[in-house]
Amino acid sequence: MQYGVAAQEELRKESRQTFSLSANPRVEVLNINDQVTIQTYDADEAEVQIIRRANRKRDLKYHTVRIEHTPDCLVVKGTEDRA
């Protein structure tokens, strides 16, 4: 994962993961408050790239993205971890 500072002190955290999937998987995107782009191609895997942005470091810590994966399903969902 990478941390960086963009213009106007915006913080950014990026991650990338690859998952093996079946031929016709279900993909769900839940509770995400930013742009989501889904691209498909002829392969048995999916690459998920997540770029999170915030003005404060604590917002990056508390507002997280979780990925749930089975061969037939990929779920990407935003969560709040305030524990």
Protein Blocks (a to p, Z undefined) as FASTA:
>chain_A
ZZdddehhiacddddddddddfbdcdddehiabdcdddddddfbdcdddddddfbfklmm
mmccdddddfkbccddddddfZZ
